[in-house]
């Protein structure tokens, strides 16, 4: 008894990726050819099902919907039309399983490119074509990887651009990484800030990034620490690339760096070092001096809080140390922060002194530029020494029989390769400062000339920077009297020591002796 020939058909189309769906016309072309075949055979096309996944996968949304549709058509058998055998699958195992699933669902497979049959010869031909499709897929993958590796070795980025960069086609380069603002500047600030210690912990970097309106965040307006760890781990920001799967480590890249390789390596060293105490979670802009100003009686850091009054809440600093004579005795926020603002206002060198210091830096800059040639020769000599050490270790690995010894040699070689990359980077950029003298020192001179200006910044990170850079130790504050002697950092002390005479900071009785430099007397409140 022979079954009636099906009169209805469904079409199945597939491309390998979502990108092909958006940028190509593969699905539409397959559908057009299949409809032409259906019209030639006299089939009515009931549905069209599409997928944009790899041909090696068996689980596909479009295929699942098609099988469900076929199973519901219990009374009538449908033909399943595919443009080519490779559209069904590009793997022998996937082909066999999907072919069987279509048959069990009541479908009959047909194609304008190949004749499907149930006899032994047809089955052999079908499996041979499936094997060829699998071979083509794997061969294409191998060729793609080989070309990507070769392009990476030539210094070009071959993956999705990281934040801070975007892809742009350039003559002679093809797709090329270029800066993507404002993200490039934000990434550079985060990396340089962490490398220099301006951001002491990852939490501070997290807060800095979260304060940038343009930076992508989650639905809660936060950035997970994993994203920051990924940011720190990418040498692409130093115009170098590492692809462990291809055996490439710190390959020099052709695109513009956001930071120097030395800065990036400093980030790695700090990030992999000993963990530091976490930053206070309650550090907010309402109390920028909390944790930095100490009680003049017991020496413990002052805490702060809002005290609720009859009609409003009022901000106070206070000592919370049990047994201290000043425990729980509040100090008005405007008083302690006003005294601090006055203290910063007096940290200004005389104009003539500041000009002298600026000229000294200029002379040092010029002298450094003149000595570049000798430094370059020294760097080349050092690079040759490191390269010879690498060769010696490679020879030892060949003779080594212990796995632990081999691993130790490999770690040392990796360290030396990083050192080679830094030296090569320094040689390539020798005599080519990233920025000119004025641009390089402008921010530093502005800060030294008037640290009070940065303190008035709306960003909490800037205020923390002032505390770290201006003062060598935490500031003791005596309730009802004011700040004790402030121990300022070396740059401010040196600028003051050149011309300023001794000057009493606070009344001498019971307080530290007089000092030199930026000596400041705080008024008694």
N, C-alpha and C positions, 0 to 999 in steps of 0.2 A: 504494500500500500504506500503510495507516494504522497507526501504532504504538498499542499498548495504552495506555490511560490509567493513569498511575502510581497506585499504591495507598498508597505510603508517603510520608511528608513529614518535613521538618526545619523547625524554627522558628528564625528569627534575630531577636534583640532587641538594641537599642542605646540607650544614653543617652550624654549628652555628657561626663560627668565621673565620677570616683570618688565625689565628694561626693553626686551624685544617686543613686548606688547605695546609699550608707550612709544618707542622710537621706530619700530619696524612695521611691516604690513604682512607678516607671516601668517597670522591667524586668518585675516581676510582673504589672502591668496589661497590658502588651503580650503576654506569654505567655498570659494568660487569654483574651484576645480571639482570638489566633491558634489556640489549642486549640479554641475554640468554632467557628471557621471550619473547622478540620480535621474536626471531628465532623460539621458540616453537609455537608461535601463527601464524607465517608466515608473520610478518610485516617487511617492509623495513624502517630502521631508517633513517630519513631525517636530523635531527639535534639533538644536545645535548645541553641543556641549564643548566647553573650552577649558584648557589648563595652561598655566605658565610655570611649569616646574620641570626639573630634570627628567630625562627619559629613563634614568636608572631607578627612579622611585616608583613604588607600587601604590603607595597611598597618595591619591590626588583628589582634590575636591570635585573637579569636573567629572572625572571617571566615576566617582562614588555616586554622583547625582544621576549619571547615565545608567548605571547598573540598577539603581532604585527605580528609575523610569521603566526600564525594560521588564523588571520583575512585576510591575503593576499591570503590564499589558498581557494578561494571562491568555486572553482569547485570541490574540493576534501576534504573530512573530514579526520582528523588525530586523531589517538589515542595518548593520553598523558600518558606515563608510568612513574610511581613513584615507588621507592623501597618499601616504607611503607607509611602509612597515616600520620605519624609524619613528613615525609619529605616534605609534602605539607604544613602543618602548625602544630603548637603546641598551638593553641588557637581556641576555638570554633568559635568565631566571625570571625577570619582570615580564618578559614577553609571554613565557609559558603560563604564568599565573594569571595574567590579565586575559589572555586568550581563553583560558578555561573558565574564568569568571564570566566573560561575555556569553559563552556557550551555555553555561548553567542558568544565566538570567534570561535565556531565550533569544539571544541575538545571533545573527549570521554575519560574519566578518567579510567585507568586500573592499576592494581598492582599485582605482584606475591604474595603479602601478604594478600590482602583483595579483596573480590568480591563486586564491586560497582553495585548497581541496582537502579531501579526507583520505586519499590514497597515499601510499608510502612515498612515492616520488614527490608529490606535492608537499608532504610534510617535511621531507629532507630539504627541499628547496627553501621552504619557509624558515626552517631553523638555520640554514646556511645564511640567509639574508639577515636574520636576527643576530647571528654571530658577527657578520660584517658590520652591522649597525653598532654593536657593542665595541668592536675594534675601532671604528671611526670615532666614537665618543671618547674612548680612552686615549687614542692618538691625538685628538684635538686638545684634550686636557694636558697631555704631556708637552705638546708644542706651545700651548699658551703659557704654561709654567716656565718652560725654557726661555721663551721670549721675555717674559716678565723678569726673570732672574738676570738675563743679559742687560735689559734696560736698567735694572736696579744697579748693576755693576758699573754702568755708564753714568750713574749719578742722578737718575730720574726716579721720582716717586711713582709707584705703580698701584697703589691702593686708594681707597677713599680718602680724600684730603682731611687731615685733622683740623680741629677748630683753630682758627688763626690763619689758615691758608684756604685758598680756593684754586681750582684748576682753570687754566686759561691756555688757549692754543697760541703758541708763539712760533714765528718762522724759524725753521732749523731745529726746533726742539719738540714739536708736537704738543701734547698736553703737558703743562708746566705749572709747578706750584708758585703762586704769587701771594703776597700779603693780602689778608682779608680784614680790613678795619671795621669796627674798632677792636675786634677780637685779637688781632696780632699784638697790639699795644698792651692789652690786658694780660695776655699770656706772658709777654716779656716782663711786665711789672711783677707778676706773680712769681716767676722763676728767679728773677734777679733779687726780689725782696726776700725770698726764702734762702737763696744762696748767701746773701750778705748778712742774714740774721735779723733783718727788719721785720720779717715774719718769723717768730720764734718757733711756732708749731704749725701743724697742718690745720688746726682749728682756726688760726689767724688767717691763713690763706683762704680757708672756706668762707670766713666772714668777709674777706676782701672781695672775693668773687661774687658772693651773694649781694653785695652792695652795688654791683655793676648792673644797671637796668637792662643792658643788652645781652648779658650772659644767660644762656639757657638754664632753667631750673625745673624742678619737678612741680607737681600741682600744689605743693605746700610752700613754694618759694624757696626751697632749700637745694643744696648740692651735696650729693653723697660723697663720702670720703674716697670711695672707689674711683670716682671720676677724677679726683685730684691725683690719686696715685697713678692713674693712666696718663694724666697730663705730664707728671714729673718723669715718667718712664720713657718718654719719646725723644730720642736724640734728633728727630727730624727738625725740632725747633733750633738745634745748633747746626743745621745743614749737614747732618750725618744720618746714616740709615743703618739699621740692624735688622737682618732677616735670619733668625736662627735656623729656620727650616731649610734655608738655602746655604747655610754656612757662611753668611756674610755678617761681619761685625764692624760697626762704625765706618761704613763706606762713605767717603766724602760726597756730598750731594751738590748739585748745580744751583739750587734755588737759594734765595736770600735767607740768611739765618735771622732768627729773632733774638737770640742770645749767643754768646761765644761758647765754644766747646768747653772751655775751662769753667764757665758759669754752670753749664749743665752738669758737668762732672762733680762740681761742688754741691749741687742739689742732690745728686745720687749719694754722695758721701754723708751729707747731713741726714738724708731720708733713711739711710740704712744704719745710722748710728744709734747710740743709746737713746731710748725714749725719754722725753722730758715731761715734767709735770704738766698736766693739762691746764689750759687757760680757763679762768673762771667762766662759767656759763652765764653768770649774772653780771658780767662786765657790759655795761650799757653806756650810752652817751649821757644819761642823766647824771652819772657820777664818774667822770673820767679819772679822778684821782684815787678812787677806791683801790686799795691794795698797794699803792705806791707811796702814799703819805703814811707815816707811822706816828704812833702816839709818843709825844715827847717825854712822857712819864715812864712807860714800860717798854717802849721800843717795838711793840707789836703793830702790824698794819691796821689802820682804821677801816672800819666797815661803814656802810651808809644805808639809809632807808628813807622812806616817805612816812611822815607822821601825820595822822589824820586829825585835823582840828574841827572846830564847830562848823565852819563853812567851806573849808578846803583842806588839801593835803600840802605839807611843807617838807622840803628836803633837808636832811641833816647828815653830817658825818659824826661818828662817835667811836669810842674805844669800847670793845666788847670783851676785854680780857678780865676774867674774874680775879679780884684781889688788887687790881690797879686803882690808884687814888682817883683816876679820871674815868673809871668804868661807868658806862651808860650816861655820861654827861655829854650832851649833844653840842655840836658846833654847826652854826648855820652854813649852808652850802655856799651862799653868796660871799660869806666872810672868808672861808678857807680857799675858795677858788679865786676870789678877788685878790687876796694876798699873793697867790701863786702867779696870777697874771701880772701883778706889779713886779714880782721877782724876775719874770721873763723879760719884762720891758726894760730892765736895767742891764740885761745881757747884750749890750750892743757896743762893739768896738768903735773907737773914734774913726772918722772918715779917712784921715791920713794913714792911720795904722792899717785899716782895711785895704787901702790902695797899695800899701807896701807889701802886704801879704799876697795880694793878687799878682803883683809884679814878680814876687818870688816864685809863685807857681808857674807863671809864664816862662821865667828863665829856666826852671826845671823841665818844663815841657819842651822847650827848644833844645836844651842839652840832651834830653832823651832822644829826640828826633835825630840828632847828629850821631848818636852812638848806635843807631839801628844796624848799620852795616857790620860792625863788629859783633853785635849780638846775633845777627843772622848766621854768621860763620860759626859761632859757638853752637847755635841751635842745630845746624846741619851736622856738626861733629857729634853732638849728643844723639841725634837721630840715628846716625850710623852705628853708634855704640849700642843703642837699644835694639836695632835690627840684628846686630851680631848676636846679642843675647837670645833673641828669639830663635835664630838659626841653631844655636847651641842646644837650646831646650828641645827643639824639634828632633835633633839627632839623638838626644838622650831618650826621648819617648820611644824611638824605634828599638832601642836596646832594653827598655824597661820591661820587666816581667810581672810586676805587681800592679794591680788595678789602682790601689791607693796612690802609688807613686805617679802613675799616668795621670790620674785626676789632679794631683798636686801640680804637675807640670802644665797641664791644660789651664788650670786657674792662673798660674803665673804668666803663661803666654797671653791669656786674655787681658791681664793687667798691663803687660808690656805693649800689647796692641793698642790699648786705650792711650797709653803714654805716647806711642808713635803717632797716633791720630792727633793728639794735642800739639805735639812738636811740629807735625806737618802743617797743621792749621795755623800755628804761630808763624812758621816760615812763610806761608802763603800770604798772610796778612801783615807781615813785618813792614813797617813804614807806611801802613795804610790805616790810620786811626778810623774807627767807625764813625766818630763825630769829631768836629773841630774843637779847639780849646774852649771857646766861648760856650758852645753847646754842651760840652762835657761838664764844665765846672759851674755853669750858670745856676743850676738848682742848689748845689752845695754852697755857693757864695751867697745866694739869696737867703738860705737858711742861717748861715753864720751871721749875716748882717742883721737878721731880725727873726729869731726863733718864735717870737710872740705871734708873728703873722701865721705860721703853720699851726700854732695852737688854736687859733680862731677858725681853722678849717672845719667844715661841717662833718668831715669823715672821722670816725673814731680811730681808724688806723693811723691817720696823720697825728692825732694827739698822742697815741701810744709811741709813735716814732719820736716825738719831742721828748717824752720822758726817758726813752732809751738813749738818745744821742746827746742830750744836754747834761744830764746828771749822772755822776759816777755811782751814786748810792741813792737809796730811798731817802725821802725828805722827812725829818722829824718836825712835828708841829705841836706847840704847847698851847693848850686852850687858854685864851685870854692874853696871850703874849705874841704868838705868831710863829713863824718858821725859825728853826735854829740854823746854824751855819750850813749852807748848801755846798756839797762837794760836787763841783762841776766836772765835766769830762775834759780830756786833754786838749782838744782843739780850742775850746773856749778859754781854758786856763792859759794856754800858750799865747793866745791873742791878747789876753789881759796882762800877763806877766811882762810883756815887752815894754809897756809904758806906764801901767797903772801902779800906784803906790799902795802901801798898806792902808787898810781901811777896816774899821770895826763893823762887824755885821750886826751884832746884837749886844746888849749889855753883857759885860764880861762875867759878872757874878753867877757862878753855877752853870755857865755855859762854855762851849768849846773856845779855845784861844783864837785870837785874830788870825786871818789868813791873807794871802796875797791874791792878786788877779782880779777876777770879777767879784769883788767883795761887796756884799749887798746887806743893807740894814733894813729889816722889815719893821714896819710900824707896829706898835702894840695896839691891840684891839680891846 
